Each structure stands twice: as structure tokens, then as C-alpha cells.
């Protein structure tokens, strides 16, 4: 909701736990709730802005007003929910096809036609090569400066600078090839070359009904 012109594709999982006739009913219910939530958000923002503009001393609230107006301008595009059975390979392929279809839509993503500099592809290929090498630990964590030194060993990347690498890592983070939390101070120098490791770790730490499971242990 804070990202300008963001596009959201809702995905409903656990279709295998529902009766066939339930799926469409649940899909409609979820989309209706999302529409209602967005309408309420817009109404609340308008209400807050009107209150600030109508206050006796509006000059004291300029910063708040600007922040609310910025949030008001963040338009969301909500796509139709895709329902999948995560245990069915065909459903996963269906989801993948749906995502690719939307991503290639120039009306949704005007920048999809932008051509990346060759060095982006070269660094991407080199990082994949490093991540798959035998010396790479299973957790896939690597110090940013060490990654730069490893990439510089490739002849065509010998002149790669840290600033350019950071720009490329932002792109690779956005497309999901790596994970780089540059905004978190303690992680800004760490690059995760194996995002699946983080998923595995989060699955161990974040669980449904975890509190109840822990409380059931004597």
C-alpha cells in the first residue's frame, strides 16, 4: 500500500482442502473483502486529509498532510485471485504461467520493455555459478565485499565496482535471484545467494499455531 503503482496478485493455497464448489465462493469472498478494505483505506485517508486541511492551524500539520497525500497517490492494481493446490505440480505451473502473463503486460508494467546493460546479465550468470559451486556453503550467505572479490576474478568483470554491484544486487533482489537486506544495518553487508535457505529457516521459526504447539509440551 506504500509502493507507488504496485500490482498485487492474490494467491489462494490449500485448494485441496476445499470442495470444488467452495473454491469459487471463497475466491469471490476474498476479492470482495480486498475491495472493501481498499475502499475503507481511501475513505480514511480522505477523512484524515480533510481534518488536517480544516484544522485551525494547518501549517503545523504540513508534514503529516504531505505524507497522507503521498499515501493517497499510491494506487494499487489488484489482479484476480489465483487458486492453487500446492501439492499439484500442474497447479504450480498454472500459477507460474499466470504470473508471467501479467508481468509481460506492458499496461501493468511499462518498464518490462527496458533493456538491461549486458553487465547485469554477466553478473547474474556469475552469481548463479558461484552459488552452485562446491565451495559455497548450504546457507548461501556471503559478505558483500567478498562477493565483489569473487566476481572480480571473472575476466569480463575485473573492473566491476562496488557501487555498480550494489545497483545490480538491487535488481537481482527484486527478481528474487538473491536476497539483500541493504536497509537493515546488521545485514547490509550480507548477501543471501540461496533465498531458499531463508524460506526453510522461516518455516522452522514461523509456524501456524506455534504458541499452542509449544504450550502442549509438558
VOGU-3710 file (C-alpha; in Angstrom, 3 decimals, decimal comma):
1> xxxxxxxxxx> 0,000/0,000/0,000  3,020/2,290/0,339  4,567/1,403/-3,012  3,551/3,700/-5,892  1,569/1,946/-8,646  2,059/-1,500/-7,127  0,449/-4,599/-8,607  -0,810/-7,368/-6,318  -1,665/-10,906/-7,365  -3,566/-12,658/-4,547
11> xxxxxxxxxx> -2,867/-16,387/-4,380  -5,169/-18,774/-2,552  -3,496/-22,013/-1,473  -4,769/-25,270/0,054  -7,374/-25,766/-2,672  -7,023/-29,486/-1,928  -8,654/-28,828/1,469  -11,820/-27,425/-0,166  -14,747/-28,902/-2,019  -14,729/-27,900/-5,700
21> xxxxxxxxxx> -17,819/-25,693/-5,337  -16,263/-23,916/-2,344  -13,265/-22,590/-4,269  -15,159/-20,056/-6,415  -17,225/-18,953/-3,415  -14,088/-18,348/-1,356  -12,403/-16,566/-4,276  -15,312/-14,132/-4,593  -15,396/-13,602/-0,815  -11,661/-12,795/-0,648
31> xxxxxxxxxx> -11,814/-10,389/-3,598  -14,860/-8,659/-2,069  -13,008/-8,229/1,238  -9,945/-6,807/-0,557  -12,166/-4,329/-2,454  -13,876/-3,297/0,793  -10,508/-2,907/2,563  -9,176/-0,619/-0,184  -12,376/1,445/-0,198  -12,144/1,849/3,592
41> xxxxxxxxxx> -8,491/2,858/3,323  -9,305/5,511/0,702  -12,177/6,817/2,809  -9,997/7,009/5,937  -7,211/8,840/4,119  -9,692/11,367/2,682  -11,142/11,872/6,167  -7,708/12,441/7,750  -6,667/14,868/4,987  -9,926/16,837/5,309
51> xxxxxxxxxx> -9,432/17,066/9,081  -5,903/18,453/8,678  -6,969/20,933/5,992  -9,871/22,087/8,162  -7,836/22,490/11,340  -7,382/25,941/12,881  -3,603/25,896/12,346  -2,977/23,725/9,248  0,606/24,999/8,909  1,561/22,834/11,910
61> xxxxxxxxxx> 0,443/19,690/10,091  2,122/20,184/6,708  4,418/17,164/7,167  1,522/14,860/8,112  -0,583/16,246/5,255  2,205/15,599/2,725  2,652/12,033/3,988  -1,091/11,331/3,734  -1,291/12,838/0,245  1,634/10,641/-0,782
71> xxxxxxxxxx> -0,154/7,551/0,553  -3,345/8,639/-1,207  -1,481/8,756/-4,535  -0,197/5,160/-4,154  -2,609/3,370/-6,453  -2,937/-0,406/-6,170  -3,891/-2,728/-9,003  -5,417/-5,916/-7,599  -5,444/-8,820/-10,047  -7,877/-11,719/-9,921
81> xxxxxxxxxx> -7,020/-14,294/-7,263  -5,356/-17,477/-8,462  -6,362/-20,603/-6,513  -3,758/-23,364/-6,366  -3,161/-26,756/-4,837  0,499/-26,554/-3,780  0,831/-30,338/-3,836  -0,087/-30,453/-7,542  2,756/-29,717/-9,975  0,270/-28,686/-12,684
91> xxxxxxxxxx> -1,226/-26,040/-10,409  2,245/-24,635/-9,670  2,886/-24,404/-13,424  -0,506/-22,717/-13,821  0,473/-20,115/-11,216  3,835/-19,593/-12,922  2,124/-19,078/-16,287  -0,321/-16,603/-14,730  2,495/-14,565/-13,155  4,466/-14,483/-16,420
101> xxxxxxxxxx> 1,374/-13,427/-18,361  0,813/-10,465/-16,026  4,495/-9,491/-15,902  4,616/-9,287/-19,712  1,613/-6,942/-19,738  3,074/-3,552/-20,675  -0,004/-1,733/-19,317  0,648/-3,192/-15,851  4,452/-2,958/-16,060  5,546/-0,219/-18,502
111> xxxxxxxxxx> 9,218/-0,883/-17,707  9,034/-4,511/-18,840  10,451/-3,496/-22,224  13,516/-1,807/-20,715  16,776/-3,374/-21,917  19,313/-4,104/-19,176  23,024/-3,397/-19,711  24,990/-6,592/-20,596  26,922/-6,386/-17,305  23,684/-7,124/-15,381
121> xxxxxxxxxx> 23,333/-10,465/-17,173  27,030/-11,190/-16,774  26,913/-10,609/-13,008  23,692/-12,612/-12,739  25,287/-15,587/-14,546  28,445/-15,321/-12,421  26,431/-15,244/-9,178  24,485/-18,348/-10,249  27,835/-20,003/-10,995  29,215/-19,053/-7,550
131> xxxxxxxxxx> 26,031/-20,166/-5,764  26,186/-23,595/-7,439  29,902/-24,131/-6,840  31,031/-26,864/-4,426  32,792/-24,388/-2,130  29,536/-22,498/-1,493  28,039/-23,291/1,917  24,455/-24,572/2,016  23,212/-21,387/3,703  24,415/-19,342/0,721
141> xxxxxxxxxx> 25,402/-16,340/2,872  28,304/-14,247/1,578  29,935/-10,995/2,634  29,295/-8,236/0,082  32,960/-7,310/-0,263  33,957/-10,994/-0,601  31,309/-11,439/-3,301  32,778/-8,466/-5,159  36,256/-10,007/-4,970  34,904/-13,361/-6,268
151> xxxxxxxxxx> 33,131/-11,658/-9,166  36,269/-9,647/-9,985  38,086/-12,930/-10,650  35,955/-13,337/-13,774  37,916/-11,783/-16,642  34,975/-9,806/-18,057  34,082/-8,477/-14,577  37,598/-7,476/-13,456  36,633/-3,773/-13,352  33,315/-4,264/-11,545
161> xxxxxxxxxx> 32,946/-1,611/-8,824  31,076/-1,869/-5,512  28,541/0,830/-6,432  27,595/-0,879/-9,703  27,411/-4,253/-7,930  25,005/-2,770/-5,397  22,771/-1,483/-8,218  22,804/-4,939/-9,810  22,076/-6,625/-6,450  19,008/-4,380/-6,020
171> xxxxxxxxxx> 17,767/-5,634/-9,373  18,566/-9,285/-8,545  16,831/-8,855/-5,173  13,707/-7,541/-6,931  13,563/-10,523/-9,297  14,186/-12,953/-6,422  17,539/-14,413/-7,501  19,266/-13,196/-4,327  18,161/-11,600/-1,080  19,952/-8,471/0,105
181> xxxxxxxxxx> 18,539/-6,538/3,060  20,507/-3,344/2,489  18,089/-1,316/4,616  18,817/-3,442/7,731  22,043/-2,239/9,352  23,155/-5,646/10,658  22,541/-7,314/7,277  23,606/-4,607/4,812  26,959/-6,327/4,143  25,476/-9,829/3,774
191> xxxxxxxxxx> 24,076/-11,230/0,535  21,970/-14,403/0,539  22,759/-16,269/-2,674  20,383/-19,100/-1,742  16,980/-17,496/-0,924  15,507/-20,985/-0,440  17,643/-21,342/2,701  15,826/-18,372/4,236  12,478/-19,933/3,333  13,496/-23,174/5,066
201> xxxxxxxxxx> 14,671/-21,260/8,127  11,487/-19,172/8,319  9,401/-22,348/8,070  11,155/-23,601/11,205  10,654/-20,332/13,072  7,253/-19,134/11,857  4,584/-21,781/12,228  0,817/-21,862/12,312  -0,455/-22,333/15,902  3,150/-22,318/17,170
211> xxxxxxxx> 2,161/-20,970/20,601  -0,422/-23,727/21,030  2,121/-26,351/19,946  4,673/-25,083/22,466  2,096/-24,902/25,271  1,094/-28,505/24,639  4,607/-29,685/25,529  4,813/-30,662/29,187
//
